[in-house]
Amino acid sequence: MEKVRVGFVGVGGIANTHLNNISNHADAEIVAVCDISEDTATRQAEKYKTTAYTDFDQMLENEKIDALFICVPPFAHGDIEEKAAKKGVHLLVEKPIELDFQKAKTKGEIITQSGVINASGYCLRYLDTVQIGKNYLEDKQFAMVRGYYITSFVPTPWYRIKNKSGGQLVEQSTHILDLMGYLCGDIQQIQADMSLQVMSDIEGLDIPDVTSVNVRFKTGAVGHLDSSLIQHDHRMGLEILGRDFRLALDGTTLSIFEKDKMITYGSKVDFYEEQDNAFIKAIQTKNQDLILASYHDGLETLSKSLAANISNEKRSMVTMEEFYKNQG
Ligand SMILES: NC(=O)c1ccc[n+]([C@@H]2O[C@H](COP(=O)([O-])OP(=O)(O)OC[C@H]3O[C@@H](n4cnc5c(N)ncnc54)[C@H](O)[C@@H]3O)[C@@H](O)[C@H]2O)c1
C-alpha cells in the first residue's frame, strides 16, 4: 500500500506532536510543511527533511497531498479547510475548529460534500480509559456530571485575546466539554458565568480567568464544568454520577466506584498517537467510522462553548435550540 502523503499547515506548538507521530508512522510520510513564520517553516522542514512553504495556496498547488493536519491558532483558519477539501485532501483540524459557528458550519457542509475523511483534534476520546468509561455507561442512567479543567496561563500571544482564542472554555476546557457530550449525550441548555479576577496584570489579556458553566443534558441530568487558568499546575477530568455508582476520570486515569468495589484503570496509550494512527488508517481503508471525533463532532462542541460565551454576555441561560436559531 502506498504511503499516505501528509502536509501540515501551522507548525508551531501542537504540530510538533503530530509531526513526530507521522514521521514515525510506517504508512505515512511528511511531504510539506507550511507556516506564515518563515523561520518556523524552515526549522521544521529541516528537522523532518521536507519542503517548507509560507503560503498555503502554493503548498496545495505544488504538492501532491493526501492528508492535511491543520494546526493554526483558532482565529487563523481562513479558508484552509474548504480549499483542501475541494481538492479531495483528508483533514485533521485541531480544536477548536473555528471561532465562528456559521463559518464552521459552511466548512462542515463542504467537507461532507467532498467526502474526505475528517477529524477534529478531540484527542481525549482516544484514551483507552475514556472508551472503558463509555462502555460502562452504555446501560447506566447517570444523573450528574462534574467536569473541571484547571490549569496555568498559556503565554502564547494569541491565547489571551478573546477574538483570537475564544477564551479558555472555547480554546482549552473544550476538551472536557467535548467529553461531557461524548460520554453523556446532547446538552440542551447552558448557563455560564465568567470573570477576570486575579490575572488582569497580564498585558493585553481580555479573557476571563475563572469560568463556571452549568448544563442540562437532554436526558434531564444536570452538570457543570469549572475552568480556570490561575494555577501553577494542570488538572483536568470529570465525574459522572448515577445511583450508587460513580465514574471518575482524573487526567487519563479512570476509576469506577460502586457500592462495594472500586476499580482503577491507568491509561496504557498515547492518545495523540492513537488519534493520528486512526486518521491514517481511516484514509487507507476509506473508513470514516475509525474517527472518534469528526469535524462535525468538533462543530457540536464548538457550538456549546460559543453558547456558553453568549450566556455569560447575556447574563442568562441559553438553550441550544435558541443558539442554533439565532445563528441562522
Ligand atoms: N489537541 C490538543 O491537545 C492541543 C494542544 C495544544 C494546542 N492545540 C490547538 O492547536 C492549535 C494551535 O495551537 P498551538 O499551541 O500549536 O499554537 P502556536 O501558536 O504554538 O502555533 C501555531 C502556528 O501556526 C502558525 N500560523 C498562524 N496562522 C497561520 C496561517 N494562516 N497559515 C500557516 N501558519 C499559520 C503560527 O506561525 C504558529 O507557528 C490551537 O487551536 C490549539 O487549541 C491542541
The ligand as a MOL file (V3000), in Angstrom:
LIG
                    3D

  0  0  0     0  0            999 V3000
M  V30 BEGIN CTAB
M  V30 COUNTS 44 48 0 0 0
M  V30 BEGIN ATOM
M  V30 1 N -5.3490 18.7670 20.9000 0
M  V30 2 C -4.5720 19.3000 21.8060 0
M  V30 3 O -4.3120 18.7370 22.8620 0
M  V30 4 C -3.9610 20.6480 21.5400 0
M  V30 5 C -2.8560 21.0760 22.3000 0
M  V30 6 C -2.3220 22.3290 22.0140 0
M  V30 7 C -2.8790 23.1310 21.0290 0
M  V30 8 N -3.9730 22.6850 20.3300 0 CHG=1
M  V30 9 C -4.6380 23.5170 19.3400 0
M  V30 10 O -3.8180 23.6650 18.1820 0
M  V30 11 C -3.9880 24.9620 17.6230 0
M  V30 12 C -2.6130 25.6240 17.5360 0
M  V30 13 O -2.1000 25.7880 18.8440 0
M  V30 14 P -0.5260 25.8930 19.1260 0
M  V30 15 O -0.3830 25.8420 20.5930 0
M  V30 16 O 0.2000 24.9160 18.2840 0 CHG=-1
M  V30 17 O -0.2610 27.3700 18.5960 0
M  V30 18 P 1.1330 28.0280 18.2060 0
M  V30 19 O 0.8960 29.4830 18.2070 0
M  V30 20 O 2.2280 27.4380 19.0390 0
M  V30 21 O 1.3750 27.5070 16.7080 0
M  V30 22 C 0.5630 27.8980 15.6530 0
M  V30 23 C 1.4280 28.0710 14.4000 0
M  V30 24 O 0.5700 28.4260 13.3290 0
M  V30 25 C 1.2310 29.4100 12.5600 0
M  V30 26 N 0.1970 30.1320 11.7840 0
M  V30 27 C -0.6710 31.0840 12.2010 0
M  V30 28 N -1.5000 31.4370 11.1880 0
M  V30 29 C -1.1510 30.6870 10.1210 0
M  V30 30 C -1.6270 30.5910 8.7880 0
M  V30 31 N -2.6590 31.3250 8.3670 0
M  V30 32 N -1.0240 29.7340 7.9340 0
M  V30 33 C 0.0270 28.9800 8.3640 0
M  V30 34 N 0.5310 29.0290 9.6170 0
M  V30 35 C -0.0600 29.8630 10.4870 0
M  V30 36 C 1.9850 30.2520 13.5610 0
M  V30 37 O 3.0300 30.9870 12.9590 0
M  V30 38 C 2.4600 29.1920 14.5320 0
M  V30 39 O 3.7440 28.6880 14.1740 0
M  V30 40 C -4.9590 25.7060 18.5600 0
M  V30 41 O -6.2550 25.6650 18.0310 0
M  V30 42 C -4.8830 24.9310 19.8550 0
M  V30 43 O -6.0600 24.9430 20.6260 0
M  V30 44 C -4.4970 21.4500 20.5590 0
M  V30 END ATOM
M  V30 BEGIN BOND
M  V30 1 1 1 2
M  V30 2 2 2 3
M  V30 3 1 2 4
M  V30 4 1 4 5
M  V30 5 2 4 44
M  V30 6 2 5 6
M  V30 7 1 6 7
M  V30 8 2 7 8
M  V30 9 1 8 9
M  V30 10 1 8 44
M  V30 11 1 9 10
M  V30 12 1 9 42
M  V30 13 1 10 11
M  V30 14 1 11 12
M  V30 15 1 11 40
M  V30 16 1 12 13
M  V30 17 1 13 14
M  V30 18 2 14 15
M  V30 19 1 14 16
M  V30 20 1 14 17
M  V30 21 1 17 18
M  V30 22 2 18 19
M  V30 23 1 18 20
M  V30 24 1 18 21
M  V30 25 1 21 22
M  V30 26 1 22 23
M  V30 27 1 23 24
M  V30 28 1 23 38
M  V30 29 1 24 25
M  V30 30 1 25 26
M  V30 31 1 25 36
M  V30 32 1 26 27
M  V30 33 1 26 35
M  V30 34 2 27 28
M  V30 35 1 28 29
M  V30 36 1 29 30
M  V30 37 2 29 35
M  V30 38 1 30 31
M  V30 39 2 30 32
M  V30 40 1 32 33
M  V30 41 2 33 34
M  V30 42 1 34 35
M  V30 43 1 36 37
M  V30 44 1 36 38
M  V30 45 1 38 39
M  V30 46 1 40 41
M  V30 47 1 40 42
M  V30 48 1 42 43
M  V30 END BOND
M  V30 END CTAB
M  END
